[in-house]
Amino acid sequence: MALTQKVKSELATVAAPHASVRRAEVAAMLRFAGGLHLVGGRIVVEAELDTGSAARRLRAFIADQYNVESELLVINGSGVRRGPRYALRVVREGEQLARLVGLVDQHRRPVRGLPPVVVGGSLADAVGAWRGAFLARGSLIEPGRSMSLEITCPGSEAALALVGAARRMGITVKSREVRGVDRVVIRDGDAIADLLTRLGAVATRLEWDERRRRREVRSSVNRLANFDDANLRRSARAAVTASARVERAMEILGDDVPEHLREAGQLRLQHRQASLEELGQLHTPPLTKDAIAGRIRRLLATADRVAEATGVPGTEASLPADLRDPE
């Protein structure tokens, strides 16, 4: 089961003992998942949800808090929506419910954000509003490069109301518009974990933390592997370059190579894949990495001076084009 469905399944079972919290959750679910329609001059309240557990929770809260009966329909998936959808509809008492919840004002005008009683409610009410909004239009993308918790909002006012409610919980979220759709987004892993705990999705939060930890470990391993691989490639490239230049230096200098430089050069040619530290240990007596590197540098520099003075190609002449230093 995808993380989004796991969160919604768990949130649908969270106890909400306070009436104001249940009302805040109902208001958010109807606002984010539904709409108001005028049918024959009467207000009809509708909400469409993607999980049956959330739809049943909303229906139970409406009956319990407002004593209003609703109709629940199952819509089979089609097209891009493969799973079933659950439509909750209140027709006969739609206007009464809309007024009681705060979806319309006293003049029957729709409230564009969340009802004032929810916006100005307690911290628990803010949590209830977030829980309802997530059940209605929330999604959770598991830890990775683009991990996020998002809620699709019916408008900018509703998005700002959620941002304010999250701020009261001490969680920073961002509101943005993507292709004409307002969204509230959290991308910080710690903030997502905190919010899941606040909403009551404790089991999902534990699974989120575990997946996040595995992702971080895997990323660290990949970074180290890439780093080691890059180092090996650089070392191999340097060894190939040095061997080719040393071979050319020996040709240029011939018998005029100083004995201590000749020994260093011969070690480089005999052990082309060895590191400088390994070459130093192979020398008799053993030399440090810096000492063997210094002797090879002097050998190359001496050969290049002789080549320049005599007008012959230097030590880099035999290198392939991709190994030569850029001019």
ChimeraX attribute file (.defattr): number of C-alpha atoms within 10 A of each C-alpha:
attribute: neighborCount
match mode: 1-to-1
recipient: residues
	/A:1	5
	/A:2	10
	/A:3	16
	/A:4	17
	/A:5	16
	/A:6	16
	/A:7	23
	/A:8	24
	/A:9	18
	/A:10	18
	/A:11	23
	/A:12	22
	/A:13	13
	/A:14	13
	/A:15	9
	/A:16	14
	/A:17	8
	/A:18	11
	/A:19	13
	/A:20	18
	/A:21	23
	/A:22	23
	/A:23	27
	/A:24	29
	/A:25	29
	/A:26	25
	/A:27	27
	/A:28	30
	/A:29	27
	/A:30	25
	/A:31	29
	/A:32	28
	/A:33	24
	/A:34	19
	/A:35	17
	/A:36	20
	/A:37	15
	/A:38	12
	/A:39	9
	/A:40	7
	/A:41	7
	/A:42	14
	/A:43	22
	/A:44	21
	/A:45	25
	/A:46	21
	/A:47	21
	/A:48	23
	/A:49	24
	/A:50	21
	/A:51	18
	/A:52	18
	/A:53	18
	/A:54	22
	/A:55	25
	/A:56	16
	/A:57	17
	/A:58	27
	/A:59	20
	/A:60	17
	/A:61	19
	/A:62	21
	/A:63	12
	/A:64	14
	/A:65	15
	/A:66	14
	/A:67	12
	/A:68	17
	/A:69	18
	/A:70	20
	/A:71	11
	/A:72	18
	/A:73	14
	/A:74	15
	/A:75	13
	/A:76	11
	/A:77	11
	/A:78	10
	/A:79	6
	/A:80	6
	/A:81	10
	/A:82	9
	/A:83	13
	/A:84	15
	/A:85	19
	/A:86	21
	/A:87	19
	/A:88	22
	/A:89	21
	/A:90	23
	/A:91	19
	/A:92	15
	/A:93	17
	/A:94	22
	/A:95	21
	/A:96	18
	/A:97	22
	/A:98	22
	/A:99	16
	/A:100	15
	/A:101	24
	/A:102	21
	/A:103	25
	/A:104	20
	/A:105	14
	/A:106	8
	/A:107	7
	/A:108	12
	/A:109	10
	/A:110	16
	/A:111	16
	/A:112	14
	/A:113	21
	/A:114	25
	/A:115	22
	/A:116	12
	/A:117	15
	/A:118	24
	/A:119	18
	/A:120	12
	/A:121	15
	/A:122	16
	/A:123	16
	/A:124	19
	/A:125	23
	/A:126	27
	/A:127	23
	/A:128	29
	/A:129	29
	/A:130	26
	/A:131	28
	/A:132	31
	/A:133	26
	/A:134	26
	/A:135	32
	/A:136	29
	/A:137	19
	/A:138	23
	/A:139	20
	/A:140	21
	/A:141	16
	/A:142	20
	/A:143	19
	/A:144	14
	/A:145	10
	/A:146	9
	/A:147	16
	/A:148	18
	/A:149	24
	/A:150	21
	/A:151	23
	/A:152	23
	/A:153	25
	/A:154	19
	/A:155	17
	/A:156	18
	/A:157	15
	/A:158	24
	/A:159	25
	/A:160	21
	/A:161	20
	/A:162	28
	/A:163	20
	/A:164	17
	/A:165	27
	/A:166	20
	/A:167	13
	/A:168	14
	/A:169	16
	/A:170	12
	/A:171	17
	/A:172	17
	/A:173	21
	/A:174	15
	/A:175	19
	/A:176	14
	/A:177	14
	/A:178	9
	/A:179	6
	/A:180	8
	/A:181	12
	/A:182	20
	/A:183	24
	/A:184	21
	/A:185	21
	/A:186	21
	/A:187	18
	/A:188	14
	/A:189	18
	/A:190	12
	/A:191	17
	/A:192	24
	/A:193	18
	/A:194	16
	/A:195	23
	/A:196	21
	/A:197	15
	/A:198	17
	/A:199	21
	/A:200	20
	/A:201	23
	/A:202	18
	/A:203	13
	/A:204	21
	/A:205	20
	/A:206	14
	/A:207	14
	/A:208	21
	/A:209	17
	/A:210	13
	/A:211	15
	/A:212	17
	/A:213	13
	/A:214	14
	/A:215	16
	/A:216	14
	/A:217	12
	/A:218	12
	/A:219	14
	/A:220	12
	/A:221	12
	/A:222	12
	/A:223	12
	/A:224	12
	/A:225	12
	/A:226	12
	/A:227	12
	/A:228	12
	/A:229	12
	/A:230	12
	/A:231	12
	/A:232	12
	/A:233	12
	/A:234	12
	/A:235	16
	/A:236	16
	/A:237	14
	/A:238	15
	/A:239	20
	/A:240	18
	/A:241	19
	/A:242	22
	/A:243	23
	/A:244	19
	/A:245	25
	/A:246	25
	/A:247	17
	/A:248	22
	/A:249	26
	/A:250	20
	/A:251	13
	/A:252	22
	/A:253	18
	/A:254	11
	/A:255	10
	/A:256	10
	/A:257	18
	/A:258	11
	/A:259	10
	/A:260	12
	/A:261	20
	/A:262	21
	/A:263	17
	/A:264	23
	/A:265	25
	/A:266	16
	/A:267	20
	/A:268	24
	/A:269	19
	/A:270	11
	/A:271	14
	/A:272	18
	/A:273	17
	/A:274	17
	/A:275	15
	/A:276	21
	/A:277	16
	/A:278	16
	/A:279	22
	/A:280	21
	/A:281	14
	/A:282	15
	/A:283	14
	/A:284	8
	/A:285	7
	/A:286	14
	/A:287	17
	/A:288	15
	/A:289	15
	/A:290	11
	/A:291	15
	/A:292	25
	/A:293	17
	/A:294	13
	/A:295	17
	/A:296	26
	/A:297	17
	/A:298	12
	/A:299	23
	/A:300	25
	/A:301	15
	/A:302	18
	/A:303	25
	/A:304	22
	/A:305	13
	/A:306	17
	/A:307	17
	/A:308	11
	/A:309	9
	/A:310	10
	/A:311	9
	/A:312	12
	/A:313	14
	/A:314	19
	/A:315	25
	/A:316	20
	/A:317	13
	/A:318	15
	/A:319	17
	/A:320	10
	/A:321	10
	/A:322	7
	/A:323	13
	/A:324	12
	/A:325	8
	/A:326	6
	/A:327	3
